[in-house]
């Protein structure tokens, strides 16, 4: 099964544009990434620039409305993710527990949906989804 | 944490840690079988203690320390060589000085080398193939005897026996716990790759039983391959095998129909192919190619699989390139099965008659006598040529030869379809 490990660093919601983790933190994280890779479970990973460099599009009242970052009202924002392939949720939890996270960081573990998880009508509505993933290349680096 | 949760956590820890644990212990005690017993003892200790104490911060280090204590006890009791004893005590002290070893320590050390040694030992040629497979899944894959037995549809007792016998064989033959060097390396690596691919294939196209696929085995093989690619990054064929497995696995969802029936490559809904695995496969193939030298058999098969993966529709398939790749493959790894595949590629590139000419040359091949895919391919080509009676005959033969129930259904259906076409051809004539 595939799981996303979503890294949620507290404080990232107000981080200045261009904020990047320091070399020491990256070094520790690279060791962790390496451990995931050496165990043959790592499928994909990415880090995200802070929300102050991004934007949000909301649809209140049925119309798109753009808000530039930072999003002061946001309690939690993403800092990055790993996608791993493991046998169980427990194994994903075990891997997340090994992350050299700092006290302000939270990792949320979420299973990746497979088409087969859906009832037939949803599967039908979603047909062509994987073809789309192929064209967009969204699931791979 | 409830007791069930702790047990689940222990399962997960075991899956992550067991191979490194066994590998590290095997380096110290020089015996894979003993190492596994020690690791199992540590697991039992964890099952006893952790439900009360909670899972320790560094469960891997806890298991290793516990196993080493047991090792010292055992060695004392067995009064084995004093030298070995001292070495072990020394290692243990060294470990304890590190206090709580962090992730760095767990990754550094000899872990990589030890794991590689473990793979080579579990796949040692002194063992029969089925024992190599069982031992690799158990020692390196972290599977339980029950899981392996279930995956291979073998009684648990049989499989347990197989593992016990394999461990004894390794001990009796005094197989050293090492990575082979020089001329030996090539053959030994081939054995490791063969075992991993065997596991994959048993999952991908089950040779026996009612299910067309057993995906868990594919995943286990992929994981083993990915681990090996990290351990032996300079070996082109390792990346070739990983590429081949990633690309084949990318089709898993597309090759089984709603009622469990097999769907063959060219009929598959390519929208169901897993693009993430395809990309990983193509990247691994590029890696194998970038290492230079002549491509080996796995990389060539991966290159063939990549031709299919790149084609948006079955009609877009680059059959001339596939036929050419099969020809190269046939030269470095001659086999009637490769020739049979080349016949299929030729038929697609040039027409069914060309393919049939090559397939016919294979009908006298003794090793293909009871291989169901030869009549299946001949049936398909004869069908395309409108020779329905002969085609039906071939499909019936193929159906009687396959051991897979789902595949038998597909082949029987094709035989029936040929009979219908033959009948309607006769009425219109």
Contacts between the chains, C-beta under 8 A, distances in Angstrom:
chain1	res1	chain2	res2	distance
A	28	B	103	7.9
A	31	B	103	5.8
A	31	B	104	6.1
A	31	B	107	5.9
A	32	B	103	6.4
A	34	B	107	6.5
A	35	B	103	6.5
A	35	B	106	7.5
A	35	B	107	5.7
A	37	B	226	7.8
A	37	B	230	6.0
A	38	B	107	7.4
A	38	B	112	7.1
A	38	B	227	6.6
A	38	B	230	4.7
A	38	B	231	7.8
A	39	B	16	6.4
A	39	B	223	7.8
A	39	B	227	6.7
A	40	B	222	7.3
A	40	B	223	4.0
A	40	B	224	6.9
A	40	B	225	7.5
A	40	B	226	3.5
A	40	B	227	4.2
A	40	B	230	7.4
A	41	B	223	6.9
A	41	B	226	8.0
A	43	B	276	6.5
A	43	B	280	7.2
A	44	B	276	7.1
A	85	B	219	7.0
A	85	B	222	7.8
A	85	B	223	7.5
A	87	B	15	6.3
A	87	B	216	7.9
A	87	B	219	7.7
A	88	B	8	7.3
A	88	B	11	7.4
A	88	B	12	6.4
A	90	B	8	4.4
A	90	B	9	6.0
A	90	B	11	6.6
A	90	B	12	4.2
A	91	B	12	4.2
A	91	B	15	5.9
A	91	B	16	6.9
A	93	B	9	7.5
A	93	B	12	7.0
A	94	B	9	6.6
A	94	B	12	4.0
A	94	B	13	5.9
A	94	B	16	6.0
A	95	B	16	7.2
A	98	B	103	6.5
A	100	B	103	6.5
A	114	B	253	7.9
A	115	B	253	7.5
A	115	B	272	7.7
A	116	B	253	7.4
A	127	B	271	7.0
A	128	B	271	5.8
A	129	B	271	7.8
A	130	B	271	5.1
A	130	B	272	5.9
A	130	B	273	6.9
A	130	B	274	7.3
A	130	B	275	6.6
A	131	B	270	7.4
A	131	B	271	3.9
A	133	B	275	5.1
A	133	B	276	7.7
A	134	B	271	7.9
A	134	B	273	7.5
A	134	B	275	4.1
A	134	B	278	7.7
A	137	B	275	7.5
A	137	B	279	7.4
A	139	B	275	6.2
A	139	B	276	4.4
A	140	B	275	6.6
A	140	B	276	4.8
A	140	B	279	3.9
A	140	B	280	7.0
A	141	B	279	7.8
